[in-house]
């Protein structure tokens, strides 16, 4: 039976609570101390939008837990997206301060001087990746033989209903052509988890639910203070528990159900051992909703234009959509909506005040 730890926490005790969660989730059994451990933070947006991104306390608590348990060789790996500048994101979200404080190198998987990409032939049967990339599946060579610790947040997603541990591999393991996979995003996440299980010496997740994201995520969300920390070595199970807490049926979310059916983890909450809080009656009542980007994406990736998506996304026309997404998020939604939400949060929320203290 898979184990997921769910703890209530507060700003005064959050670093210790993260260590406690890691211990209760048997992190030492699931990661190799002889291997390098990759810290894969989740910067969904370079702006400091609490609920969208890995929090400083989530990162610091995880680093402290790993170091105290004897995991000495830690390194951070960032990826790039069409709407996120990882250099800016690490700085504005105050993650770079944590990495510098503990002497952890930051690598970028899109910089050839940092990481090279190699062709990889999965041993597992792929659902879609071998068809989407018939020329060959490519992964970062640096990931092979190393532990990885995912650091997502509890939040919704416009294309996958929820996003968490499994989705966090999307940017790290796929290169700049990962938008080719969006029409088959659920199957892609399952394929990526199968690959992770082949290449990594250990996989673990510490998920931040102190401020969760509700609505059209993973960026333009409503931050909701919930005060939880989750931890598990089973990426399917932790996503399932987070989904249940948000108010969704995990087995009705395709990527969770498929991963469960393929034996990559446990997606049925009835088969998961939950340690810590009793979440049997927890229901945040979250919803996904839609924003401008979601409506456009659903039309092109899942709607009537799906059959001709190659015309839009595998030609220079893709840059029109890249610019539109960037402009909408950075120059419309953030200045008109997001900045005000985050400003109020930092003044009124205990977690917002903790963020300011970093």
C-alpha positions as CSV (number, residue, x, y, z in Angstrom):
1,X,0.0,0.0,0.0
2,X,1.3,3.4,-0.9
3,X,1.8,6.0,1.8
4,X,1.0,9.7,1.6
5,X,1.7,12.0,4.5
6,X,-0.6,15.0,5.1
7,X,0.2,17.4,7.9
8,X,-1.3,20.7,9.1
9,X,1.3,23.4,9.5
10,X,1.9,27.1,10.3
11,X,4.7,29.5,9.5
12,X,6.4,29.0,12.8
13,X,6.8,25.2,12.4
14,X,6.7,24.7,8.6
15,X,10.4,23.8,8.2
16,X,10.2,21.2,11.0
17,X,6.9,19.9,9.7
18,X,8.4,19.3,6.2
19,X,11.2,17.3,7.8
20,X,8.6,15.3,9.8
21,X,6.6,14.7,6.6
22,X,9.7,13.5,4.8
23,X,10.5,11.1,7.6
24,X,7.0,9.7,7.9
25,X,7.0,9.2,4.1
26,X,10.2,7.1,4.4
27,X,12.3,9.3,2.2
28,X,15.5,7.5,3.2
29,X,14.0,4.2,1.9
30,X,13.1,5.7,-1.5
31,X,16.2,7.8,-2.4
32,X,19.8,6.7,-2.7
33,X,22.3,8.6,-0.5
34,X,25.0,7.6,-2.9
35,X,23.4,9.5,-5.8
36,X,23.1,13.1,-6.6
37,X,19.6,14.5,-5.8
38,X,17.9,16.8,-8.2
39,X,15.6,19.4,-6.7
40,X,12.9,20.0,-9.3
41,X,11.1,23.1,-8.2
42,X,7.9,24.3,-10.0
43,X,8.0,27.8,-11.4
44,X,4.8,28.0,-13.3
45,X,5.1,31.7,-13.6
46,X,8.1,34.0,-13.1
47,X,6.0,36.5,-11.2
48,X,5.8,35.9,-7.4
49,X,2.3,34.4,-7.4
50,X,1.8,32.4,-4.3
51,X,-0.1,29.1,-5.1
52,X,1.4,28.9,-8.6
53,X,5.0,28.3,-7.6
54,X,7.3,26.4,-5.2
55,X,7.4,28.5,-2.0
56,X,10.7,29.4,-0.3
57,X,9.7,27.5,2.9
58,X,8.8,24.4,0.8
59,X,12.3,24.5,-0.8
60,X,14.2,25.4,2.4
61,X,12.4,22.8,4.5
62,X,13.1,20.1,1.9
63,X,16.8,21.0,1.6
64,X,17.1,21.0,5.4
65,X,15.4,17.6,5.7
66,X,17.7,16.1,3.0
67,X,20.9,17.5,4.4
68,X,20.0,16.4,8.0
69,X,19.3,12.9,6.7
70,X,22.7,12.7,5.0
71,X,21.8,13.6,1.4
72,X,24.9,15.8,0.7
73,X,24.9,16.2,-3.1
74,X,22.0,18.4,-4.1
75,X,21.5,20.3,-7.3
76,X,18.6,22.3,-8.8
77,X,17.4,21.9,-12.4
78,X,15.2,24.5,-14.0
79,X,13.3,24.4,-17.3
80,X,11.9,27.1,-19.6
81,X,8.4,27.6,-20.9
82,X,6.7,29.9,-23.3
83,X,5.4,32.2,-20.5
84,X,8.0,31.7,-17.8
85,X,11.5,33.1,-17.5
86,X,13.3,30.7,-15.1
87,X,16.0,33.2,-14.2
88,X,13.5,35.8,-13.3
89,X,11.2,33.2,-11.7
90,X,13.9,31.9,-9.3
91,X,14.8,35.5,-8.3
92,X,11.3,36.9,-7.9
93,X,10.0,33.9,-6.0
94,X,13.1,34.1,-3.7
95,X,14.2,30.6,-4.5
96,X,17.7,31.8,-5.6
97,X,18.3,33.1,-2.1
98,X,17.7,29.6,-0.7
99,X,19.9,27.9,-3.2
100,X,22.7,30.4,-2.5
101,X,22.2,30.1,1.3
102,X,22.8,26.3,1.1
103,X,25.4,26.3,-1.7
104,X,23.2,24.5,-4.2
105,X,24.1,24.9,-7.9
106,X,21.3,25.9,-10.3
107,X,21.3,24.2,-13.7
108,X,19.1,25.0,-16.7
109,X,18.1,22.1,-18.9
110,X,17.8,24.3,-22.0
111,X,21.4,25.6,-21.8
112,X,23.7,23.2,-23.7
113,X,26.7,24.2,-21.5
114,X,24.7,22.9,-18.5
115,X,22.8,19.8,-19.8
116,X,23.0,17.8,-23.0
117,X,20.0,15.9,-24.4
118,X,20.2,12.3,-25.5
119,X,18.0,9.9,-27.3
120,X,16.3,7.5,-25.0
121,X,14.6,4.2,-25.8
122,X,12.1,3.4,-23.0
123,X,11.8,-0.2,-21.8
124,X,8.2,0.4,-21.0
125,X,5.5,0.5,-23.6
126,X,4.7,4.1,-24.4
127,X,1.1,5.3,-24.8
128,X,1.9,8.3,-27.1
129,X,5.4,9.7,-26.8
130,X,6.9,7.3,-29.4
131,X,4.2,8.4,-31.8
132,X,4.4,12.1,-31.1
133,X,8.2,12.0,-31.5
134,X,8.8,9.2,-34.1
135,X,12.3,10.6,-34.7
136,X,13.1,9.6,-31.1
137,X,12.4,10.5,-27.5
138,X,15.0,12.8,-26.0
139,X,15.7,13.4,-22.4
140,X,18.4,15.3,-20.4
141,X,21.4,13.0,-19.9
142,X,22.0,14.6,-16.4
143,X,18.8,13.0,-15.1
144,X,20.0,9.4,-15.6
145,X,21.0,7.7,-12.4
146,X,20.1,10.5,-10.1
147,X,17.4,11.0,-7.5
148,X,14.7,13.6,-8.1
149,X,12.6,15.4,-5.6
150,X,9.5,17.2,-7.1
151,X,8.3,20.4,-5.4
152,X,4.8,21.2,-6.8
153,X,1.9,23.0,-5.2
154,X,-1.7,21.9,-4.6
155,X,-3.5,23.6,-7.5
156,X,-5.9,23.2,-10.4
157,X,-5.0,23.1,-14.1
158,X,-7.0,24.2,-17.2
159,X,-6.0,21.1,-19.2
160,X,-5.5,18.3,-16.6
161,X,-8.0,19.4,-13.9
162,X,-5.2,19.2,-11.2
163,X,-1.4,19.4,-11.5
164,X,1.2,18.2,-9.1
165,X,4.0,15.6,-8.9
166,X,3.4,13.9,-12.2
167,X,3.0,17.1,-14.2
168,X,6.2,18.5,-12.6
169,X,8.2,16.2,-14.8
170,X,6.7,17.7,-18.0
171,X,9.1,20.6,-18.2
172,X,12.2,18.8,-16.9
173,X,12.0,15.7,-19.2
174,X,10.7,17.3,-22.4
175,X,12.4,19.9,-24.4
176,X,11.1,23.0,-26.3
177,X,8.9,20.8,-28.5
178,X,6.8,19.6,-25.5
179,X,3.8,21.6,-26.8
180,X,3.4,18.9,-29.4
181,X,2.0,16.7,-26.6
182,X,-0.8,18.9,-25.3
183,X,-3.6,17.0,-27.2
184,X,-2.5,13.9,-25.4
185,X,-1.3,15.5,-22.2
186,X,-2.7,12.8,-19.8
187,X,-1.1,10.0,-21.7
188,X,2.1,12.0,-21.9
189,X,2.3,12.4,-18.1
190,X,1.9,8.6,-17.7
191,X,4.7,8.0,-20.2
192,X,6.9,10.4,-18.4
193,X,6.4,8.7,-15.1
194,X,7.3,5.4,-16.7
195,X,10.5,6.9,-18.0
196,X,11.3,8.5,-14.6
197,X,11.0,5.1,-12.9
198,X,13.5,3.7,-15.4
199,X,16.1,6.5,-15.2
200,X,16.1,7.8,-11.6
201,X,17.7,6.1,-8.6
202,X,14.8,7.4,-6.5
203,X,11.7,9.7,-6.8
204,X,10.1,11.7,-4.1
205,X,7.6,14.6,-3.8
206,X,7.1,17.4,-1.2
207,X,3.9,19.2,-2.1
208,X,3.0,22.7,-0.7
209,X,-0.6,23.1,0.3
210,X,-0.1,26.1,2.5
211,X,-1.6,28.4,-0.1
212,X,-3.4,26.4,-2.8
213,X,-4.5,27.5,-6.3
214,X,-8.2,27.4,-7.3
215,X,-9.7,28.2,-10.7
216,X,-8.0,28.4,-14.1
217,X,-4.5,27.3,-13.2
218,X,-1.6,26.9,-13.2
219,X,-1.2,30.7,-13.2
220,X,-4.3,32.8,-13.2
221,X,-5.7,31.3,-10.0
222,X,-7.5,32.3,-6.8
223,X,-5.0,31.7,-3.9
224,X,-6.7,29.9,-0.9
225,X,-4.9,29.5,2.4
226,X,-5.2,25.8,3.6
227,X,-2.1,25.2,5.7
228,X,-1.1,21.7,4.5
229,X,2.1,20.0,3.6
230,X,2.1,16.6,1.7
231,X,4.9,14.1,1.1
232,X,5.2,10.8,-0.7
233,X,7.4,8.6,-2.8
234,X,4.3,7.6,-4.9
235,X,3.8,10.3,-7.5
236,X,0.4,9.0,-8.4
237,X,-0.8,8.6,-4.9
238,X,0.2,12.1,-3.8
239,X,-1.6,13.6,-6.8
240,X,-4.6,11.5,-6.0
241,X,-4.8,12.7,-2.4
242,X,-4.3,16.3,-3.4
243,X,-7.1,15.9,-6.0
244,X,-9.4,14.4,-3.4
245,X,-8.7,17.2,-1.0
246,X,-9.5,19.8,-3.7
247,X,-12.8,18.1,-4.2
248,X,-12.2,16.0,-7.3
249,X,-12.6,12.2,-7.8
250,X,-9.0,11.2,-8.6
251,X,-10.0,8.1,-10.6
252,X,-12.0,10.4,-13.0
253,X,-8.9,12.4,-13.7
254,X,-7.4,10.6,-16.7
255,X,-3.7,10.8,-16.0
256,X,-4.2,9.5,-12.5
257,X,-6.5,6.7,-13.6
258,X,-4.2,5.6,-16.4
259,X,-1.1,5.6,-14.2
260,X,-3.0,3.6,-11.6
261,X,-4.1,1.1,-14.3
262,X,-0.6,0.7,-15.6
263,X,0.8,-0.1,-12.1
264,X,2.9,3.1,-11.9
265,X,1.4,4.1,-8.5
266,X,-1.9,4.1,-6.6
267,X,-4.6,6.4,-7.7
268,X,-7.6,5.0,-5.7
269,X,-7.7,6.9,-2.3
270,X,-9.2,3.8,-0.7
271,X,-5.9,1.9,-1.4
272,X,-3.6,4.7,-0.1
273,X,-2.4,4.8,3.5
274,X,-2.8,8.5,4.6
275,X,-0.6,9.4,7.6
276,X,-1.2,12.5,9.7
277,X,-4.4,14.4,9.2
278,X,-7.8,12.8,8.7
279,X,-8.8,14.0,5.3
280,X,-11.9,11.8,4.9
281,X,-14.2,14.8,5.1
282,X,-11.9,17.4,3.5
283,X,-13.3,19.0,0.3
284,X,-12.0,22.4,-0.7
285,X,-14.7,22.6,-3.4
286,X,-12.2,23.8,-6.0
287,X,-13.2,24.2,-9.7
288,X,-11.1,24.7,-12.8
289,X,-12.9,27.4,-14.8
290,X,-11.5,29.0,-18.0
291,X,-9.5,32.0,-18.9
292,X,-8.6,33.4,-22.4
293,X,-5.6,31.0,-22.7
294,X,-7.8,28.0,-21.8
295,X,-10.4,28.8,-24.4
296,X,-7.9,29.1,-27.1
297,X,-6.0,26.0,-26.0
298,X,-9.1,23.8,-25.8
299,X,-10.1,24.9,-29.3
300,X,-6.7,24.1,-30.8
301,X,-5.7,21.1,-28.8
302,X,-8.9,19.3,-28.0
303,X,-11.6,21.0,-30.1
304,X,-12.5,21.1,-33.8
305,X,-9.1,22.3,-34.9
306,X,-7.2,19.4,-33.3
307,X,-6.9,17.6,-36.7
308,X,-4.9,20.5,-38.2
309,X,-2.9,21.5,-35.1
310,X,0.3,20.6,-36.9
311,X,-0.3,23.6,-39.1
312,X,-0.4,25.9,-36.0
313,X,2.2,24.3,-33.8
314,X,4.8,22.7,-36.0
315,X,5.3,25.8,-38.2
316,X,6.5,29.3,-37.5
317,X,2.8,30.1,-36.7
318,X,3.5,28.8,-33.2
319,X,5.3,32.0,-32.4
320,X,2.0,33.9,-32.7
321,X,0.5,31.7,-30.0
322,X,3.6,32.0,-27.8
323,X,3.5,35.8,-28.0
324,X,-0.2,35.9,-27.4
325,X,0.1,33.7,-24.2
326,X,3.0,35.7,-23.0
327,X,1.3,39.1,-23.6
328,X,-2.0,38.0,-22.0
329,X,-0.3,36.7,-18.8
330,X,2.4,39.3,-18.4
331,X,0.8,42.4,-19.7
332,X,-3.0,42.0,-19.2
333,X,-3.7,39.5,-16.3
334,X,-0.8,40.3,-14.1
335,X,-1.0,44.1,-14.0
336,X,-4.8,44.2,-14.0
337,X,-5.6,41.3,-11.6
338,X,-2.6,39.2,-10.3
339,X,-0.5,42.0,-8.8
340,X,-3.4,43.2,-6.7
341,X,-4.3,39.7,-5.5
342,X,-0.7,39.1,-4.4
343,X,-0.3,42.5,-2.8
344,X,-3.4,41.9,-0.6
345,X,-2.2,38.4,0.2
346,X,1.1,39.6,1.5
347,X,-0.6,42.1,3.8
348,X,-3.4,39.8,5.1
349,X,-2.1,36.2,4.9
350,X,0.3,34.7,7.4
351,X,2.0,32.9,4.5
352,X,2.2,36.1,2.5
353,X,3.9,37.7,5.5
354,X,6.3,34.7,5.7
355,X,7.1,35.2,2.0
356,X,7.9,38.8,2.6
357,X,10.3,37.8,5.4
358,X,12.4,35.9,3.0
